[in-house]
Amino acid sequence: MIHDWNRTLWTDLASTAERLPHALLIHGPGGIGKRALAEHFAQFLLCEGPTTECPCGRCEACRWFVAGNHPDVRWLEPEAISKPVAIEGEEADRAGSRSARPSLEIKVEQVRALADFLNVGSHRGRHRIALVHPAEDMNLHAANSLLKSLEEPPSGAVFVLVSHRPARLLATIRSRCVALPVGLPERAGAEAWLRANGVADAARWLDFAGGAPLQALEYGSGPRGETVTRLLNTLLAGTTQGAATSDREEVEALAEVLQKLALDRAFAAFGAEPKYATGSSAATSASAYEWLAFARAMGHNRALARHPLNPKLFASDMLAAMPA
């Protein structure tokens, strides 16, 4: 189901079904419902009901899609975020022998496995759809393999790429897709949606999420928000070493908190309004550029924080680099 703030965009997207491109790139900030929009579009293309504006939700194809077992759909995602699939017998034995830590990238083997799927006829006489999310998580070999399919797409195949950072995609991949930008929703509607979903401090979390409602919901109703609040309170109290967590899962949250705190301090030093509601004081004008450089470094560290060799040393190193 698409979210309320994307319904106008859905009208434009549904109209493309009549002149369907072989590849669509849905891109925009994280946490605004792009994946839900992509899934809704895929279900719409496969729907066998009488509707022409949205999937009916009642036909056999819609029921299969919602259950996650439609034979004409394949998801390409990193193992770390993909939905678990039950496997048995010899395949289960092979899977159990692999590393317990799931991959954070889309591998070339996953893309190559699409070939058998895309080059056979549709089971239901409609399209065969490959959904790639997040597309920028393809490693270089996977991206080049997908590019070959985009250059010579099999008849009836549709690629739907979902990306938070399209600039990280190969330019040749972007050039072969019809781009559909998805922007942040209107603030009042986003806050109302968050309150309706039980988020008490909707405005604060929407600020911290940069205006993305789904991320704000995660912060405002789950353990990640509790971690962010604790880290922020520790840092604002000046006890930075108290934030040197040894929990691997918290290191990425620390990098995010440090990045947003640094940006708020720099923005305030330049006379702008803080963006992320971190509650931090303004930096001096002399140190504003240091805070901006630190924020850029923390953005890089957010990507690295998923797999540091030593979480506590990694966290301590980030904290030691904070401008005075």
ChimeraX attribute file (.defattr): number of C-alpha atoms within 10 A of each C-alpha:
attribute: neighborCount
match mode: 1-to-1
recipient: residues
	/A:1	14
	/A:2	16
	/A:3	14
	/A:4	13
	/A:5	18
	/A:6	18
	/A:7	12
	/A:8	9
	/A:9	14
	/A:10	20
	/A:11	12
	/A:12	11
	/A:13	16
	/A:14	17
	/A:15	12
	/A:16	11
	/A:17	14
	/A:18	7
	/A:19	7
	/A:20	14
	/A:21	15
	/A:22	20
	/A:23	22
	/A:24	21
	/A:25	23
	/A:26	23
	/A:27	22
	/A:28	19
	/A:29	18
	/A:30	22
	/A:31	19
	/A:32	24
	/A:33	22
	/A:34	27
	/A:35	22
	/A:36	14
	/A:37	22
	/A:38	24
	/A:39	18
	/A:40	20
	/A:41	21
	/A:42	24
	/A:43	25
	/A:44	23
	/A:45	22
	/A:46	24
	/A:47	24
	/A:48	18
	/A:49	16
	/A:50	10
	/A:51	11
	/A:52	13
	/A:53	12
	/A:54	17
	/A:55	22
	/A:56	17
	/A:57	19
	/A:58	12
	/A:59	14
	/A:60	13
	/A:61	24
	/A:62	22
	/A:63	16
	/A:64	17
	/A:65	21
	/A:66	14
	/A:67	9
	/A:68	14
	/A:69	12
	/A:70	18
	/A:71	15
	/A:72	23
	/A:73	20
	/A:74	19
	/A:75	17
	/A:76	22
	/A:77	22
	/A:78	21
	/A:79	15
	/A:80	13
	/A:81	13
	/A:82	12
	/A:83	11
	/A:84	8
	/A:85	7
	/A:86	6
	/A:87	10
	/A:88	10
	/A:89	7
	/A:90	9
	/A:91	9
	/A:92	11
	/A:93	11
	/A:94	10
	/A:95	12
	/A:96	10
	/A:97	8
	/A:98	9
	/A:99	8
	/A:100	8
	/A:101	8
	/A:102	12
	/A:103	13
	/A:104	16
	/A:105	19
	/A:106	25
	/A:107	21
	/A:108	17
	/A:109	11
	/A:110	17
	/A:111	21
	/A:112	14
	/A:113	12
	/A:114	16
	/A:115	13
	/A:116	8
	/A:117	18
	/A:118	23
	/A:119	14
	/A:120	13
	/A:121	16
	/A:122	17
	/A:123	11
	/A:124	13
	/A:125	10
	/A:126	15
	/A:127	19
	/A:128	26
	/A:129	25
	/A:130	22
	/A:131	22
	/A:132	25
	/A:133	24
	/A:134	23
	/A:135	26
	/A:136	21
	/A:137	22
	/A:138	26
	/A:139	16
	/A:140	15
	/A:141	14
	/A:142	18
	/A:143	21
	/A:144	17
	/A:145	18
	/A:146	22
	/A:147	18
	/A:148	11
	/A:149	17
	/A:150	20
	/A:151	12
	/A:152	9
	/A:153	17
	/A:154	16
	/A:155	13
	/A:156	16
	/A:157	23
	/A:158	23
	/A:159	22
	/A:160	25
	/A:161	27
	/A:162	23
	/A:163	24
	/A:164	20
	/A:165	15
	/A:166	21
	/A:167	11
	/A:168	13
	/A:169	17
	/A:170	14
	/A:171	10
	/A:172	13
	/A:173	19
	/A:174	18
	/A:175	11
	/A:176	16
	/A:177	18
	/A:178	16
	/A:179	15
	/A:180	16
	/A:181	13
	/A:182	18
	/A:183	17
	/A:184	18
	/A:185	16
	/A:186	10
	/A:187	15
	/A:188	9
	/A:189	13
	/A:190	23
	/A:191	22
	/A:192	13
	/A:193	19
	/A:194	22
	/A:195	16
	/A:196	11
	/A:197	13
	/A:198	12
	/A:199	21
	/A:200	13
	/A:201	14
	/A:202	23
	/A:203	20
	/A:204	17
	/A:205	27
	/A:206	24
	/A:207	18
	/A:208	21
	/A:209	22
	/A:210	18
	/A:211	25
	/A:212	22
	/A:213	27
	/A:214	19
	/A:215	19
	/A:216	28
	/A:217	22
	/A:218	16
	/A:219	23
	/A:220	23
	/A:221	17
	/A:222	12
	/A:223	11
	/A:224	15
	/A:225	18
	/A:226	13
	/A:227	16
	/A:228	19
	/A:229	15
	/A:230	12
	/A:231	22
	/A:232	21
	/A:233	17
	/A:234	15
	/A:235	20
	/A:236	14
	/A:237	10
	/A:238	10
	/A:239	11
	/A:240	17
	/A:241	13
	/A:242	13
	/A:243	20
	/A:244	22
	/A:245	18
	/A:246	15
	/A:247	12
	/A:248	18
	/A:249	14
	/A:250	21
	/A:251	27
	/A:252	23
	/A:253	19
	/A:254	26
	/A:255	25
	/A:256	20
	/A:257	24
	/A:258	26
	/A:259	23
	/A:260	24
	/A:261	27
	/A:262	28
	/A:263	26
	/A:264	26
	/A:265	26
	/A:266	27
	/A:267	20
	/A:268	19
	/A:269	21
	/A:270	14
	/A:271	10
	/A:272	12
	/A:273	13
	/A:274	21
	/A:275	18
	/A:276	21
	/A:277	18
	/A:278	24
	/A:279	13
	/A:280	19
	/A:281	15
	/A:282	21
	/A:283	22
	/A:284	14
	/A:285	14
	/A:286	9
	/A:287	16
	/A:288	21
	/A:289	17
	/A:290	17
	/A:291	26
	/A:292	19
	/A:293	17
	/A:294	20
	/A:295	24
	/A:296	14
	/A:297	16
	/A:298	25
	/A:299	18
	/A:300	13
	/A:301	21
	/A:302	18
	/A:303	13
	/A:304	14
	/A:305	24
	/A:306	16
	/A:307	13
	/A:308	16
	/A:309	10
	/A:310	12
	/A:311	21
	/A:312	17
	/A:313	14
	/A:314	21
	/A:315	25
	/A:316	18
	/A:317	12
	/A:318	19
	/A:319	19
	/A:320	13
	/A:321	11
	/A:322	15
	/A:323	15
	/A:324	8
